[in-house]
């Protein structure tokens, strides 16, 4: 094994730029950001050329939808960043701050209940880009899921957004069919015919919207769209399932405000080195929910952002 020549200080510095040490070598993985997993064909071609020119000829895709180029020598880090920068690509995605946003394909998926690409890009531009220099107690991950299928696991992120469609049931149109199309459609058994009328168990209903339009007698022809927001999720050595805030959000503007409030909450109440899940457990979810849904955090925004952690 070759002797290492990159100092710990330099290794730490370039990690902050998105370059992670390849163990036992002076080479690094360059972490290239995408916006919710999307890059253009031209950018893909530039990354392929960069992998050949500066790395070991491979590209790796991470669970957070970034692209890593392995095998970049320390002295080639700045030339690599300059080369991919010509295609509008940047490196990063490390540190105790908001991390790159993850999104499913809800915009184009048959089950999607929201514009996951559009919303996650807004979140990226606001909270990854504009808030990039805001230090937090620990890393902070945000995920946008288009529906309750949970493909990108929004419940396992510090903030997880999940698309919702709450069925509007018109009981007077229900015929109590023995072979109910709504009951047959429901993927979790929340809809059942009881006493000759369909009943939806809200404790089971995921608000996936699949029952909308399935009734032959038009008892469910529409549903209310919304956003369910989970806070305090994480995966890794210690797994925590995020808990849903106790209201449904109706607009993207409301979602953006809640994300901002959760970040401010974490900065105000989190202890250095702890994840949001730990902060919420320490304070208690009911209290955290009350603070996040209240007005005090936004009133004290400048004060909270100015404080030393």
Rosetta blueprint (number, residue, H / E / L):
1 X L
2 X L
3 X L
4 X L
5 X L
6 X L
7 X L
8 X H
9 X H
10 X H
11 X H
12 X H
13 X H
14 X H
15 X H
16 X L
17 X L
18 X L
19 X E
20 X E
21 X E
22 X L
23 X L
24 X L
25 X L
26 X L
27 X E
28 X E
29 X E
30 X E
31 X E
32 X E
33 X L
34 X L
35 X E
36 X L
37 X L
38 X E
39 X L
40 X L
41 X H
42 X H
43 X H
44 X H
45 X H
46 X H
47 X H
48 X H
49 X H
50 X H
51 X H
52 X H
53 X H
54 X H
55 X L
56 X L
57 X L
58 X L
59 X L
60 X E
61 X E
62 X L
63 X L
64 X L
65 X L
66 X L
67 X E
68 X E
69 X E
70 X E
71 X E
72 X E
73 X E
74 X H
75 X H
76 X H
77 X H
78 X H
79 X H
80 X H
81 X H
82 X H
83 X H
84 X H
85 X H
86 X L
87 X L
88 X L
89 X L
90 X L
91 X E
92 X L
93 X L
94 X L
95 X L
96 X L
97 X L
98 X E
99 X L
100 X L
101 X L
102 X E
103 X E
104 X L
105 X L
106 X L
107 X L
108 X L
109 X L
110 X L
111 X L
112 X L
113 X L
114 X L
115 X L
116 X H
117 X H
118 X H
119 X H
120 X H
121 X H
122 X H
123 X H
124 X H
125 X H
126 X H
127 X H
128 X H
129 X H
130 X H
131 X L
132 X L
133 X L
134 X L
135 X L
136 X L
137 X L
138 X L
139 X L
140 X E
141 X L
142 X E
143 X E
144 X E
145 X E
146 X L
147 X L
148 X L
149 X L
150 X L
151 X L
152 X L
153 X L
154 X H
155 X H
156 X H
157 X L
158 X L
159 X E
160 X E
161 X E
162 X E
163 X E
164 X E
165 X E
166 X E
167 X E
168 X L
169 X L
170 X L
171 X H
172 X H
173 X H
174 X L
175 X L
176 X L
177 X L
178 X L
179 X L
180 X L
181 X H
182 X H
183 X H
184 X H
185 X H
186 X L
187 X L
188 X L
189 X L
190 X L
191 X E
192 X E
193 X E
194 X E
195 X L
196 X L
197 X E
198 X E
199 X E
200 X E
201 X L
202 X L
203 X L
204 X L
205 X L
206 X L
207 X L
208 X L
209 X L
210 X L
211 X L
212 X L
213 X L
214 X L
215 X L
216 X L
217 X L
218 X L
219 X L
220 X L
221 X L
222 X L
223 X E
224 X E
225 X E
226 X E
227 X E
228 X E
229 X E
230 X E
231 X E
232 X L
233 X L
234 X E
235 X L
236 X L
237 X L
238 X L
239 X L
240 X E
241 X L
242 X L
243 X E
244 X E
245 X L
246 X L
247 X L
248 X L
249 X E
250 X L
251 X L
252 X H
253 X H
254 X H
255 X H
256 X H
257 X H
258 X H
259 X H
260 X H
261 X H
262 X H
263 X H
264 X H
265 X H
266 X H
267 X H
268 X H
269 X H
270 X L
271 X L
272 X L
273 X L
274 X L
275 X L
276 X H
277 X H
278 X H
279 X H
280 X H
281 X H
282 X H
283 X H
284 X L
285 X H
286 X H
287 X H
288 X H
289 X H
290 X H
291 X H
292 X H
293 X H
294 X L
295 X L
296 X H
297 X H
298 X H
299 X H
300 X L
301 X H
302 X H
303 X H
304 X H
305 X H
306 X H
307 X L
308 X L
309 X L
